[in-house]
Amino acid sequence: MTKIRFNWIPLALIAVLTTSVATADTLLVERMQRAQEQAVPRKGATMVEVESQYGAPQQKRDAVGQPPISRWVYPAFTVYFERDYVINAVVNKASPTEQGPKPALAGHPQE
């Protein structure tokens, strides 16, 4: 009977550890889904429309490159413009240390 109890301890430990990891991943995924459901500027909107709907950004970064790409930083998201039009809006990290999923390694098959 003692052997049976000791055999269950490693299995229980593995179950607890995998549950913790799965929960952490789910929380990040759930946060990103909720954030994506937030209203962010739509592609094609103008700078004037974005500022009138969301107010002044915390930071305006100057345009760089060709075509000129600029960005406006808001507390919850960042908006990228090509000339005067939105080309993308992305949700900001919850904290500077937050890490998302790691990118797939080149040359390795996807699972």
N, CA, C and O atoms as a GROMACS GRO file, in nm:
protein
  444
    1MET      N    1   0.082  -0.119   0.000
    1MET     CA    2   0.000   0.000   0.000
    1MET      C    3   0.087   0.126   0.000
    1MET      O    4   0.049   0.226  -0.061
    2THR      N    5   0.201   0.123   0.066
    2THR     CA    6   0.291   0.237   0.070
    2THR      C    7   0.347   0.266  -0.068
    2THR      O    8   0.362   0.383  -0.105
    3LYS      N    9   0.378   0.162  -0.147
    3LYS     CA   10   0.430   0.181  -0.282
    3LYS      C   11   0.328   0.252  -0.370
    3LYS      O   12   0.365   0.338  -0.450
    4ILE      N   13   0.204   0.220  -0.356
    4ILE     CA   14   0.099   0.282  -0.437
    4ILE      C   15   0.091   0.431  -0.408
    4ILE      O   16   0.078   0.511  -0.501
    5ARG      N   17   0.099   0.469  -0.284
    5ARG     CA   18   0.094   0.611  -0.247
    5ARG      C   19   0.212   0.687  -0.307
    5ARG      O   20   0.194   0.797  -0.359
    6PHE      N   21   0.333   0.631  -0.301
    6PHE     CA   22   0.451   0.698  -0.354
    6PHE      C   23   0.446   0.708  -0.507
    6PHE      O   24   0.498   0.804  -0.564
    7ASN      N   25   0.384   0.613  -0.573
    7ASN     CA   26   0.371   0.619  -0.718
    7ASN      C   27   0.276   0.732  -0.761
    7ASN      O   28   0.293   0.787  -0.870
    8TRP      N   29   0.180   0.765  -0.680
    8TRP     CA   30   0.083   0.870  -0.716
    8TRP      C   31   0.139   1.010  -0.695
    8TRP      O   32   0.091   1.105  -0.757
    9ILE      N   33   0.238   1.025  -0.609
    9ILE     CA   34   0.293   1.158  -0.580
    9ILE      C   35   0.353   1.222  -0.705
    9ILE      O   36   0.320   1.338  -0.734
   10PRO      N   37   0.439   1.154  -0.783
   10PRO     CA   38   0.492   1.219  -0.904
   10PRO      C   39   0.381   1.252  -1.005
   10PRO      O   40   0.385   1.357  -1.070
   11LEU      N   41   0.283   1.164  -1.019
   11LEU     CA   42   0.173   1.191  -1.111
   11LEU      C   43   0.091   1.312  -1.068
   11LEU      O   44   0.053   1.394  -1.151
   12ALA      N   45   0.066   1.324  -0.941
   12ALA     CA   46  -0.008   1.439  -0.890
   12ALA      C   47   0.072   1.568  -0.911
   12ALA      O   48   0.014   1.671  -0.946
   13LEU      N   49   0.202   1.562  -0.889
   13LEU     CA   50   0.288   1.678  -0.908
   13LEU      C   51   0.287   1.722  -1.055
   13LEU      O   52   0.276   1.841  -1.083
   14ILE      N   53   0.299   1.628  -1.146
   14ILE     CA   54   0.295   1.660  -1.289
   14ILE      C   55   0.161   1.723  -1.326
   14ILE      O   56   0.156   1.821  -1.400
   15ALA      N   57   0.053   1.668  -1.274
   15ALA     CA   58  -0.080   1.723  -1.304
   15ALA      C   59  -0.092   1.867  -1.255
   15ALA      O   60  -0.147   1.951  -1.326
   16VAL      N   61  -0.043   1.895  -1.137
   16VAL     CA   62  -0.050   2.032  -1.082
   16VAL      C   63   0.034   2.127  -1.165
   16VAL      O   64  -0.010   2.238  -1.195
   17LEU      N   65   0.155   2.087  -1.203
   17LEU     CA   66   0.242   2.175  -1.280
   17LEU      C   67   0.186   2.203  -1.419
   17LEU      O   68   0.192   2.317  -1.466
   18THR      N   69   0.134   2.103  -1.486
   18THR     CA   70   0.079   2.127  -1.620
   18THR      C   71  -0.046   2.212  -1.614
   18THR      O   72  -0.073   2.290  -1.706
   19THR      N   73  -0.123   2.199  -1.509
   19THR     CA   74  -0.242   2.283  -1.493
   19THR      C   75  -0.201   2.428  -1.475
   19THR      O   76  -0.265   2.517  -1.532
   20SER      N   77  -0.096   2.455  -1.397
   20SER     CA   78  -0.050   2.592  -1.375
   20SER      C   79  -0.003   2.655  -1.504
   20SER      O   80  -0.035   2.771  -1.531
   21VAL      N   81   0.073   2.583  -1.584
   21VAL     CA   82   0.123   2.635  -1.711
   21VAL      C   83   0.007   2.662  -1.805
   21VAL      O   84   0.003   2.767  -1.869
   22ALA      N   85  -0.086   2.570  -1.816
   22ALA     CA   86  -0.200   2.588  -1.905
   22ALA      C   87  -0.283   2.708  -1.862
   22ALA      O   88  -0.333   2.782  -1.947
   23THR      N   89  -0.298   2.728  -1.733
   23THR     CA   90  -0.374   2.843  -1.684
   23THR      C   91  -0.305   2.973  -1.720
   23THR      O   92  -0.373   3.068  -1.760
   24ALA      N   93  -0.174   2.982  -1.708
   24ALA     CA   94  -0.101   3.104  -1.742
   24ALA      C   95  -0.117   3.135  -1.890
   24ALA      O   96  -0.139   3.250  -1.927
   25ASP      N   97  -0.105   3.034  -1.977
   25ASP     CA   98  -0.122   3.056  -2.120
   25ASP      C   99  -0.263   3.102  -2.150
   25ASP      O  100  -0.283   3.193  -2.231
   26THR      N  101  -0.360   3.041  -2.087
   26THR     CA  102  -0.498   3.078  -2.112
   26THR      C  103  -0.523   3.222  -2.071
   26THR      O  104  -0.595   3.294  -2.140
   27LEU      N  105  -0.466   3.266  -1.961
   27LEU     CA  106  -0.487   3.403  -1.916
   27LEU      C  107  -0.432   3.503  -2.018
   27LEU      O  108  -0.497   3.604  -2.045
   28LEU      N  109  -0.316   3.478  -2.074
   28LEU     CA  110  -0.259   3.566  -2.174
   28LEU      C  111  -0.348   3.568  -2.298
   28LEU      O  112  -0.376   3.674  -2.353
   29VAL      N  113  -0.391   3.451  -2.342
   29VAL     CA  114  -0.477   3.442  -2.460
   29VAL      C  115  -0.609   3.514  -2.434
   29VAL      O  116  -0.656   3.590  -2.518
   30GLU      N  117  -0.668   3.490  -2.317
   30GLU     CA  118  -0.795   3.557  -2.284
   30GLU      C  119  -0.778   3.708  -2.278
   30GLU      O  120  -0.865   3.782  -2.326
   31ARG      N  121  -0.667   3.756  -2.220
   31ARG     CA  122  -0.645   3.900  -2.215
   31ARG      C  123  -0.634   3.958  -2.355
   31ARG      O  124  -0.688   4.066  -2.382
   32MET      N  125  -0.564   3.890  -2.443
   32MET     CA  126  -0.549   3.939  -2.579
   32MET      C  127  -0.682   3.938  -2.654
   32MET      O  128  -0.710   4.029  -2.732
   33GLN      N  129  -0.765   3.837  -2.631
   33GLN     CA  130  -0.896   3.834  -2.695
   33GLN      C  131  -0.983   3.949  -2.646
   33GLN      O  132  -1.050   4.014  -2.726
   34ARG      N  133  -0.982   3.974  -2.516
   34ARG     CA  134  -1.060   4.086  -2.462
   34ARG      C  135  -1.008   4.218  -2.518
   34ARG      O  136  -1.086   4.307  -2.552
   35ALA      N  137  -0.877   4.230  -2.528
   35ALA     CA  138  -0.818   4.353  -2.579
   35ALA      C  139  -0.853   4.374  -2.726
   35ALA      O  140  -0.878   4.486  -2.769
   36GLN      N  141  -0.854   4.266  -2.803
   36GLN     CA  142  -0.888   4.278  -2.945
   36GLN      C  143  -1.034   4.318  -2.964
   36GLN      O  144  -1.069   4.380  -3.065
   37GLU      N  145  -1.119   4.284  -2.866
   37GLU     CA  146  -1.260   4.322  -2.875
   37GLU      C  147  -1.280   4.470  -2.843
   37GLU      O  148  -1.385   4.526  -2.874
   38GLN      N  149  -1.180   4.534  -2.782
   38GLN     CA  150  -1.189   4.677  -2.755
   38GLN      C  151  -1.199   4.751  -2.887
   38GLN      O  152  -1.155   4.702  -2.991
   39ALA      N  153  -1.256   4.866  -2.880
   39ALA     CA  154  -1.263   4.949  -2.999
   39ALA      C  155  -1.126   5.009  -3.026
   39ALA      O  156  -1.074   5.086  -2.946
   40VAL      N  157  -1.067   4.973  -3.139
   40VAL     CA  158  -0.942   5.032  -3.186
   40VAL      C  159  -0.971   5.092  -3.323
   40VAL      O  160  -1.064   5.048  -3.391
   41PRO      N  161  -0.894   5.190  -3.364
   41PRO     CA  162  -0.919   5.252  -3.494
   41PRO      C  163  -0.917   5.149  -3.607
   41PRO      O  164  -0.835   5.057  -3.607
   42ARG      N  165  -1.005   5.165  -3.701
   42ARG     CA  166  -1.014   5.072  -3.814
   42ARG      C  167  -0.918   5.113  -3.924
   42ARG      O  168  -0.881   5.230  -3.935
   43LYS      N  169  -0.878   5.018  -4.006
   43LYS     CA  170  -0.790   5.046  -4.119
   43LYS      C  171  -0.858   5.144  -4.212
   43LYS      O  172  -0.979   5.134  -4.237
   44GLY      N  173  -0.782   5.239  -4.263
   44GLY     CA  174  -0.835   5.336  -4.357
   44GLY      C  175  -0.885   5.464  -4.294
   44GLY      O  176  -0.910   5.562  -4.364
   45ALA      N  177  -0.902   5.465  -4.160
   45ALA     CA  178  -0.945   5.588  -4.092
   45ALA      C  179  -0.834   5.693  -4.104
   45ALA      O  180  -0.716   5.659  -4.112
   46THR      N  181  -0.872   5.818  -4.104
   46THR     CA  182  -0.773   5.925  -4.112
   46THR      C  183  -0.724   5.965  -3.974
   46THR      O  184  -0.785   5.929  -3.872
   47MET      N  185  -0.615   6.039  -3.970
   47MET     CA  186  -0.562   6.090  -3.843
   47MET      C  187  -0.665   6.178  -3.774
   47MET      O  188  -0.682   6.171  -3.652
   48VAL      N  189  -0.733   6.259  -3.851
   48VAL     CA  190  -0.835   6.349  -3.795
   48VAL      C  191  -0.948   6.268  -3.730
   48VAL      O  192  -0.993   6.301  -3.621
   49GLU      N  193  -0.992   6.161  -3.797
   49GLU     CA  194  -1.099   6.076  -3.742
   49GLU      C  195  -1.053   6.007  -3.614
   49GLU      O  196  -1.128   6.000  -3.517
   50VAL      N  197  -0.930   5.956  -3.614
   50VAL     CA  198  -0.878   5.888  -3.495
   50VAL      C  199  -0.870   5.985  -3.377
   50VAL      O  200  -0.913   5.952  -3.267
   51GLU      N  201  -0.816   6.103  -3.400
   51GLU     CA  202  -0.803   6.199  -3.290
   51GLU      C  203  -0.938   6.247  -3.241
   51GLU      O  204  -0.955   6.271  -3.121
   52SER      N  205  -1.035   6.262  -3.330
   52SER     CA  206  -1.167   6.307  -3.286
   52SER      C  207  -1.239   6.198  -3.207
   52SER      O  208  -1.316   6.228  -3.116
   53GLN      N  209  -1.216   6.070  -3.241
   53GLN     CA  210  -1.284   5.961  -3.172
   53GLN      C  211  -1.213   5.919  -3.043
   53GLN      O  212  -1.280   5.888  -2.944
   54TYR      N  213  -1.079   5.918  -3.042
   54TYR     CA  214  -1.005   5.866  -2.927
   54TYR      C  215  -0.931   5.974  -2.848
   54TYR      O  216  -0.872   5.945  -2.744
   55GLY      N  217  -0.933   6.097  -2.896
   55GLY     CA  218  -0.862   6.205  -2.828
   55GLY      C  219  -0.717   6.210  -2.869
   55GLY      O  220  -0.671   6.134  -2.954
   56ALA      N  221  -0.646   6.300  -2.807
   56ALA     CA  222  -0.503   6.316  -2.838
   56ALA      C  223  -0.425   6.197  -2.784
   56ALA      O  224  -0.451   6.152  -2.672
   57PRO      N  225  -0.329   6.145  -2.860
   57PRO     CA  226  -0.248   6.032  -2.811
   57PRO      C  227  -0.150   6.078  -2.704
   57PRO      O  228  -0.123   6.198  -2.692
   58GLN      N  229  -0.099   5.983  -2.628
   58GLN     CA  230   0.004   6.013  -2.528
   58GLN      C  231   0.133   6.056  -2.596
   58GLN      O  232   0.209   6.137  -2.544
   59GLN      N  233   0.156   5.998  -2.714
   59GLN     CA  234   0.281   6.023  -2.782
   59GLN      C  235   0.258   6.013  -2.933
   59GLN      O  236   0.190   5.923  -2.980
   60LYS      N  237   0.316   6.107  -3.008
   60LYS     CA  238   0.314   6.103  -3.154
   60LYS      C  239   0.457   6.086  -3.201
   60LYS      O  240   0.543   6.170  -3.174
   61ARG      N  241   0.483   5.977  -3.274
   61ARG     CA  242   0.617   5.950  -3.326
   61ARG      C  243   0.623   5.996  -3.471
   61ARG      O  244   0.531   5.970  -3.548
   62ASP      N  245   0.729   6.063  -3.507
   62ASP     CA  246   0.746   6.114  -3.643
   62ASP      C  247   0.750   6.002  -3.745
   62ASP      O  248   0.788   5.889  -3.714
   63ALA      N  249   0.712   6.036  -3.868
   63ALA     CA  250   0.714   5.940  -3.978
   63ALA      C  251   0.857   5.905  -4.015
   63ALA      O  252   0.947   5.989  -4.012
   64VAL      N  253   0.877   5.778  -4.051
   64VAL     CA  254   1.008   5.731  -4.097
   64VAL      C  255   0.987   5.643  -4.220
   64VAL      O  256   0.881   5.582  -4.236
   65GLY      N  257   1.088   5.636  -4.306
   65GLY     CA  258   1.088   5.544  -4.419
   65GLY      C  259   1.008   5.593  -4.538
   65GLY      O  260   0.954   5.703  -4.539
   66GLN      N  261   1.004   5.506  -4.639
   66GLN     CA  262   0.927   5.531  -4.761
   66GLN      C  263   0.842   5.409  -4.789
   66GLN      O  264   0.899   5.303  -4.812
   67PRO      N  265   0.713   5.416  -4.789
   67PRO     CA  266   0.632   5.533  -4.761
   67PRO      C  267   0.645   5.573  -4.614
   67PRO      O  268   0.682   5.491  -4.530
   68PRO      N  269   0.614   5.698  -4.583
   68PRO     CA  270   0.630   5.745  -4.444
   68PRO      C  271   0.531   5.677  -4.350
   68PRO      O  272   0.410   5.684  -4.370
   69ILE      N  273   0.584   5.611  -4.247
   69ILE     CA  274   0.502   5.543  -4.146
   69ILE      C  275   0.522   5.615  -4.013
   69ILE      O  276   0.635   5.631  -3.966
   70SER      N  277   0.412   5.659  -3.953
   70SER     CA  278   0.418   5.723  -3.821
   70SER      C  279   0.332   5.642  -3.726
   70SER      O  280   0.253   5.557  -3.768
   71ARG      N  281   0.348   5.670  -3.597
   71ARG     CA  282   0.265   5.598  -3.500
   71ARG      C  283   0.223   5.690  -3.387
   71ARG      O  284   0.295   5.781  -3.347
   72TRP      N  285   0.104   5.662  -3.338
   72TRP     CA  286   0.050   5.731  -3.222
   72TRP      C  287   0.030   5.628  -3.113
   72TRP      O  288  -0.024   5.521  -3.136
   73VAL      N  289   0.075   5.663  -2.994
   73VAL     CA  290   0.066   5.571  -2.881
   73VAL      C  291  -0.044   5.619  -2.786
   73VAL      O  292  -0.040   5.731  -2.735
   74TYR      N  293  -0.142   5.532  -2.762
   74TYR     CA  294  -0.249   5.554  -2.665
   74TYR      C  295  -0.225   5.458  -2.548
   74TYR      O  296  -0.145   5.366  -2.561
   75PRO      N  297  -0.292   5.476  -2.434
   75PRO     CA  298  -0.268   5.387  -2.320
   75PRO      C  299  -0.293   5.239  -2.350
   75PRO      O  300  -0.217   5.153  -2.304
   76ALA      N  301  -0.397   5.206  -2.426
   76ALA     CA  302  -0.432   5.067  -2.450
   76ALA      C  303  -0.384   5.013  -2.585
   76ALA      O  304  -0.375   4.891  -2.601
   77PHE      N  305  -0.352   5.098  -2.680
   77PHE     CA  306  -0.314   5.052  -2.813
   77PHE      C  307  -0.223   5.153  -2.883
   77PHE      O  308  -0.210   5.267  -2.840
   78THR      N  309  -0.162   5.108  -2.991
   78THR     CA  310  -0.077   5.193  -3.075
   78THR      C  311  -0.132   5.188  -3.217
   78THR      O  312  -0.167   5.081  -3.267
   79VAL      N  313  -0.138   5.303  -3.281
   79VAL     CA  314  -0.192   5.313  -3.416
   79VAL      C  315  -0.079   5.348  -3.512
   79VAL      O  316   0.000   5.440  -3.486
   80TYR      N  317  -0.071   5.275  -3.623
   80TYR     CA  318   0.029   5.300  -3.726
   80TYR      C  319  -0.039   5.361  -3.848
   80TYR      O  320  -0.142   5.314  -3.894
   81PHE      N  321   0.022   5.468  -3.898
   81PHE     CA  322  -0.032   5.541  -4.013
   81PHE      C  323   0.066   5.537  -4.130
   81PHE      O  324   0.187   5.547  -4.111
   82GLU      N  325   0.012   5.522  -4.249
   82GLU     CA  326   0.088   5.547  -4.370
   82GLU      C  327   0.034   5.678  -4.424
   82GLU      O  328  -0.082   5.688  -4.463
   83ARG      N  329   0.120   5.777  -4.424
   83ARG     CA  330   0.080   5.915  -4.451
   83ARG      C  331  -0.030   5.953  -4.351
   83ARG      O  332   0.000   5.963  -4.232
   84ASP      N  333  -0.154   5.974  -4.392
   84ASP     CA  334  -0.260   6.016  -4.300
   84ASP      C  335  -0.362   5.906  -4.270
   84ASP      O  336  -0.465   5.933  -4.208
   85TYR      N  337  -0.336   5.782  -4.312
   85TYR     CA  338  -0.436   5.676  -4.299
   85TYR      C  339  -0.387   5.561  -4.211
   85TYR      O  340  -0.270   5.522  -4.216
   86VAL      N  341  -0.479   5.506  -4.130
   86VAL     CA  342  -0.448   5.394  -4.042
   86VAL      C  343  -0.417   5.271  -4.128
   86VAL      O  344  -0.494   5.234  -4.217
   87ILE      N  345  -0.304   5.208  -4.100
   87ILE     CA  346  -0.273   5.081  -4.165
   87ILE      C  347  -0.280   4.965  -4.065
   87ILE      O  348  -0.294   4.849  -4.105
   88ASN      N  349  -0.270   4.996  -3.935
   88ASN     CA  350  -0.280   4.892  -3.833
   88ASN      C  351  -0.297   4.956  -3.696
   88ASN      O  352  -0.251   5.068  -3.673
   89ALA      N  353  -0.362   4.884  -3.607
   89ALA     CA  354  -0.372   4.924  -3.466
   89ALA      C  355  -0.348   4.798  -3.384
   89ALA      O  356  -0.412   4.695  -3.407
   90VAL      N  357  -0.256   4.806  -3.288
   90VAL     CA  358  -0.221   4.689  -3.208
   90VAL      C  359  -0.238   4.720  -3.060
   90VAL      O  360  -0.220   4.834  -3.016
   91VAL      N  361  -0.273   4.617  -2.984
   91VAL     CA  362  -0.292   4.630  -2.840
   91VAL      C  363  -0.157   4.634  -2.772
   91VAL      O  364  -0.069   4.553  -2.804
   92ASN      N  365  -0.137   4.726  -2.678
   92ASN     CA  366  -0.012   4.738  -2.603
   92ASN      C  367   0.000   4.626  -2.501
   92ASN      O  368  -0.100   4.566  -2.460
   93LYS      N  369   0.123   4.597  -2.460
   93LYS     CA  370   0.146   4.499  -2.354
   93LYS      C  371   0.086   4.551  -2.224
   93LYS      O  372   0.076   4.672  -2.202
   94ALA      N  373   0.045   4.458  -2.138
   94ALA     CA  374  -0.009   4.495  -2.008
   94ALA      C  375   0.101   4.552  -1.919
   94ALA      O  376   0.075   4.640  -1.838
   95SER      N  377   0.223   4.501  -1.934
   95SER     CA  378   0.338   4.551  -1.860
   95SER      C  379   0.461   4.535  -1.948
   95SER      O  380   0.460   4.453  -2.040
   96PRO      N  381   0.566   4.612  -1.922
   96PRO     CA  382   0.686   4.602  -2.005
   96PRO      C  383   0.751   4.464  -2.002
   96PRO      O  384   0.822   4.428  -2.096
   97THR      N  385   0.729   4.388  -1.897
   97THR     CA  386   0.792   4.257  -1.885
   97THR      C  387   0.706   4.144  -1.940
   97THR      O  388   0.750   4.029  -1.942
   98GLU      N  389   0.585   4.174  -1.984
   98GLU     CA  390   0.497   4.068  -2.036
   98GLU      C  391   0.558   4.005  -2.160
   98GLU      O  392   0.610   4.074  -2.248
   99GLN      N  393   0.550   3.873  -2.166
   99GLN     CA  394   0.601   3.802  -2.282
   99GLN      C  395   0.488   3.721  -2.342
   99GLN      O  396   0.412   3.654  -2.272
  100GLY      N  397   0.477   3.729  -2.472
  100GLY     CA  398   0.376   3.650  -2.542
  100GLY      C  399   0.436   3.519  -2.589
  100GLY      O  400   0.545   3.480  -2.546
  101PRO      N  401   0.364   3.450  -2.677
  101PRO     CA  402   0.417   3.325  -2.730
  101PRO      C  403   0.546   3.349  -2.809
  101PRO      O  404   0.562   3.453  -2.872
  102LYS      N  405   0.634   3.254  -2.805
  102LYS     CA  406   0.760   3.267  -2.878
  102LYS      C  407   0.734   3.236  -3.026
  102LYS      O  408   0.650   3.151  -3.057
  103PRO      N  409   0.805   3.303  -3.118
  103PRO     CA  410   0.786   3.275  -3.260
  103PRO      C  411   0.836   3.136  -3.295
  103PRO      O  412   0.924   3.082  -3.228
  104ALA      N  413   0.780   3.078  -3.400
  104ALA     CA  414   0.823   2.945  -3.444
  104ALA      C  415   0.966   2.953  -3.495
  104ALA      O  416   1.006   3.053  -3.555
  105LEU      N  417   1.043   2.849  -3.472
  105LEU     CA  418   1.181   2.844  -3.518
  105LEU      C  419   1.184   2.813  -3.667
  105LEU      O  420   1.112   2.724  -3.714
  106ALA      N  421   1.266   2.885  -3.740
  106ALA     CA  422   1.279   2.862  -3.884
  106ALA      C  423   1.338   2.722  -3.908
  106ALA      O  424   1.430   2.680  -3.839
  107GLY      N  425   1.282   2.653  -4.006
  107GLY     CA  426   1.334   2.523  -4.042
  107GLY      C  427   1.279   2.409  -3.960
  107GLY      O  428   1.311   2.293  -3.987
  108HIS      N  429   1.197   2.438  -3.859
  108HIS     CA  430   1.138   2.333  -3.778
  108HIS      C  431   0.990   2.320  -3.813
  108HIS      O  432   0.921   2.421  -3.827
  109PRO      N  433   0.943   2.197  -3.827
  109PRO     CA  434   0.801   2.180  -3.862
  109PRO      C  435   0.710   2.227  -3.750
  109PRO      O  436   0.742   2.212  -3.632
  110GLN      N  437   0.598   2.284  -3.788
  110GLN     CA  438   0.498   2.329  -3.691
  110GLN      C  439   0.424   2.209  -3.635
  110GLN      O  440   0.401   2.112  -3.707
  111GLU      N  441   0.388   2.214  -3.507
  111GLU     CA  442   0.312   2.104  -3.448
  111GLU      C  443   0.166   2.131  -3.460
  111GLU      O  444   0.085   2.050  -3.416
   0.00000   0.00000   0.00000
